[in-house]
Every structure is written in C-alpha cells, then in structure tokens.
Amino acid sequence: MFDRVLVERLAAETVTKGGIMLPEKSQGKVLQATVVATGPGSTNKDGKVVPVSVKVGEKVLLPEYGGTKVSLDDKEYFLFRDGDILGKYVD
C-alpha cells in the first residue's frame, strides 16, 4: 500500500440539532473518517521510508472528491494517499 491510507467514512447525520429529519438528498457528503489501515510509507530519493502521518484509529478530514472506493465484507471503505488527507482530529 506504500503511502496509502484505508478509511471508513462516518455515517451522515439524519437529524439536525433542532430535531428535523433530513432526507438523503439534503445530507452533505461526510468528510470525516476513521483510519482502518495504513501502508508503511513512501520512499524518498535516498531510498529511506517516510512513514505515513496518521495511525489506525485516528479520525481524519478528507477532501470532498477523490479516493478509491473499496468494498470489503459488505462495508464501503475509501483508499487515499497520505498527502491527500487534509488533517486529523485531536480530542
């Protein structure tokens, strides 16, 4: 996987804070995800491995478009390059 990161998007919210039910078309694309697996990292010009910047279990912010959809065991995952991930959430 090299510098790839496998993530599972969080479920879209179906109810607003005020209690209003949202139809599926009104729900925005979820840009938050949990890291499921990572590769060891990419190699630089010197041949040394540059590790991936996220770890398994961390919550990350994804770009609106991009990533490769992967279906495993009836679940949908997305594969992103480490550099495509916009940030990670800190508790």
C-alpha positions as CSV (number, residue, x, y, z in Angstrom):
1,M,0.0,0.0,0.0
2,F,3.1,2.3,0.4
3,D,1.7,5.7,1.3
4,R,-2.0,4.8,1.0
5,V,-4.5,5.1,3.9
6,L,-7.7,3.0,4.1
7,V,-10.5,4.8,5.8
8,E,-14.2,4.3,6.7
9,R,-16.4,7.3,6.4
10,L,-18.5,8.2,9.4
11,A,-22.3,7.9,9.0
12,A,-24.2,11.0,7.7
13,E,-26.4,12.8,10.3
14,T,-30.1,12.3,9.5
15,V,-31.4,14.6,12.2
16,T,-30.4,18.2,12.8
17,K,-29.7,19.6,16.3
18,G,-33.3,21.0,16.3
19,G,-34.7,17.6,15.7
20,I,-35.6,18.0,12.0
21,M,-35.3,14.8,9.9
22,L,-33.1,15.3,6.8
23,P,-33.9,13.5,3.5
24,E,-30.9,11.6,1.9
25,K,-30.6,14.2,-0.9
26,S,-30.2,17.1,1.6
27,Q,-27.4,15.3,3.5
28,G,-24.0,16.6,2.6
29,K,-21.1,14.3,1.8
30,V,-19.4,13.2,5.0
31,L,-15.8,14.4,5.1
32,Q,-14.9,12.7,8.4
33,A,-13.5,9.2,8.5
34,T,-11.7,6.7,10.8
35,V,-8.4,5.2,9.7
36,V,-8.7,1.5,9.3
37,A,-5.3,0.6,7.9
38,T,-2.1,2.3,6.6
39,G,0.8,1.4,4.5
40,P,4.4,1.6,5.7
41,G,5.0,4.9,3.9
42,S,6.7,6.1,0.7
43,T,10.4,6.1,-0.1
44,N,12.3,9.3,-0.7
45,K,15.1,9.9,-3.2
46,D,17.7,8.4,-0.8
47,G,15.6,5.2,-0.6
48,K,14.6,5.8,3.0
49,V,11.0,5.1,4.1
50,V,9.0,8.2,5.0
51,P,6.3,7.0,7.4
52,V,2.6,7.8,7.0
53,S,1.4,10.7,9.1
54,V,-1.8,9.1,10.5
55,K,-2.3,6.0,12.6
56,V,-5.0,3.3,12.8
57,G,-8.0,4.5,14.8
58,E,-7.5,8.3,14.3
59,K,-10.2,10.5,12.8
60,V,-9.3,12.4,9.7
61,L,-10.7,15.1,7.5
62,L,-11.0,14.1,3.8
63,P,-11.3,16.1,0.6
64,E,-14.7,16.3,-0.9
65,Y,-13.7,14.4,-4.0
66,G,-11.1,11.8,-4.6
67,G,-10.2,8.4,-3.1
68,T,-10.8,5.0,-4.5
69,K,-13.9,3.2,-3.3
70,V,-13.3,-0.3,-1.9
71,S,-16.0,-2.8,-0.8
72,L,-15.0,-5.5,1.7
73,D,-17.4,-7.7,3.8
74,D,-20.4,-5.5,2.8
75,K,-18.7,-2.4,4.1
76,E,-17.5,0.6,2.0
77,Y,-14.0,1.9,2.5
78,F,-12.0,4.5,0.7
79,L,-8.3,4.5,-0.2
80,F,-6.5,7.8,-0.1
81,R,-2.9,8.8,-0.5
82,D,-1.4,10.2,2.8
83,G,-0.8,13.6,1.1
84,D,-4.5,13.8,0.1
85,I,-5.7,13.8,3.7
86,L,-6.5,17.3,4.8
87,G,-6.0,16.9,8.6
88,K,-6.7,14.8,11.7
89,Y,-8.9,15.5,14.6
90,V,-7.4,15.8,18.1
91,D,-9.5,15.0,21.2
